[in-house]
Each structure stands twice: as structure tokens, then as C-alpha cells.
Amino acid sequence: MFWLPETPRWLMAQGYAERAEHVLLWLRGKKIGIDKELEDMKKSLSKKKTNVWKVFRQRRVFQPLVYLLILFFVQQMGGVNGITPFAGLILSDAGLSNPRTTSIYAVGLSGFVGLAVSIVLVDLIGRKTPLIISEIGQFVAIVMLGIHAYITRPSLCDFSTSDAMPCNPQFQYMALVSIIGFALSFTSGANSVPYVLLAEFMPLSVRGKASGIVAAMTWGCSALFTGLYFEFREWITPWFTLWLVALVNLIGVVFIVLIIPETKGKKLEELENVFVKRPDTVETVL
């Protein structure tokens, strides 16, 4: 971090126009014209200042913030806090040998591949499509995991014991495939794309405070899911719990398809008005 410069916008806001131009030229490269981008920054920063909470009441800020909160809710309640941390336990219950080591490689390697795929897809085909594919993949993987929990429940083979070995051990690799599919799907879209949209949806003037709101809600959902997941497993059985989580991902698919706009190819200054028919006055927050 010692070698990274401050952002051009911050430098411009502090009155270091020449330094801002130098940094922007370094970021974009000498072959890319930066005059228009510099002019857009100056216009944005020259607008009147207002109270931050007044800005949050504007549709161009409030609406994308609500969309982001829903996206991060789906991200945290879609199974990541109940499957990847307990993958070893799930594989152990399925009857696999060396479940801890297997889960580390399954989740780690598939997660690495998924992130690499996400980096390529976000710039290649946009933001919405990777998100949709990711949510569909998570939905399928969790449904499969729920089916596995249902067809291997001990009571299916031995009604006299509830803690016996899983029934139908020949399906043990179904759990492994489901976990790999979930980790690959999650990291290829739902894990990273919402953060890209956070930077692109929110106006520059309130992005920092909006990030704080989203982060607080995200960690709150993570704590809620982690605290209630095993309670629900005891209350409505493991398979129904998993299918309920899968339903969250299915709702996420519908929400993304119908509501979330594509942002690929739009400049950050242009995205401030993507949620309104008539652009609001761009304001700089105190």
C-alpha cells in the first residue's frame, strides 16, 4: 500500500489538481485520453454541498442502496455460512474417508478456480450474467445436498436408531460434488460481483458511508445465519433447512433478472443517474 497513490478524485477534492491529473494519467496510460474524465470530476466536485442524510433520501441513492442490501442479504443467507465452514462435517456425516482434508481441497481449489473465472467473466460478459449463473449454480448444488441428506438419513434404513451411519453410502460422493459445485458457483459470482456493483451503483459522494451500511448489514446477516442454521436443522430437519436456503438463491435469481441493471461499459460518473429518469443534481457531501 505504501506505493499506491491517492485516488484522482480525492486529490482533486483537496485542491491537488496537477497531482490528480498525473495519477489519472498513470492509471489510464498515456494512450488513453483523460481530459473528459478530469472535466467530469471537476463538474461533480463543483456542485453545491449538502447534508449526507439528505442525499440518502434521494432516489438515485436510496434505490441502489436497497438493491445492494438485498444482494448482500442473498449472498450471506444463500448458504455460504452453513456449507463451506462445515464442509468437513458434512462429508464426515456422508461417510467419506479423510473428510477434513477432502473438504479443504474441495472448497479451496474450487473457490480459487471460481474466483479466477469471475475475474474473466465480469469484464467479458458484464455483471448480471455471472451473478445469475452463480445463483443458479448455488441453488442446484444446495438442492442436491438436501436430496443427499434426505436419501441418506439413518431412519431410512434403521428406524430404531437416529445416530447410525448414513443410509445408502453409495451416494456419499453426491455430497462432495454438491460442495464443490456450491463453492465454485459462489466464488464465480455471488462472492465478488456485489462488491463491484457497490462501487458502481453508489454515487461517489456517499459511497464510503453506503459501504459502511452494507458491511454492517452483511456481518449481521452472517451472524444471524450462523446462529440459526443448526437450530433450523434440529427444528425442520437438515434437508428442509437446505431446501429453504436454496429457495433464497432462487429468489436471488428472480431479483437479479428482473431488477438489477447491467453496469458494464458505463463510466462511474454516468452511473450516478442510472436509477432515475431525470438526473438529480450531483452534489458533494460535507
Salt bridges, closest charged atoms under 4 A:
GLU37 OE2 - ARG28 NH2 2.63
ASP40 OD2 - LYS36 NZ 3.06
GLU200 OE2 - ARG127 NH2 2.57
GLU269 OE2 - ARG9 NH1 3.45
GLU272 OE1 - ARG60 NH1 3.86
ASP280 OD2 - ARG60 NE 3.81
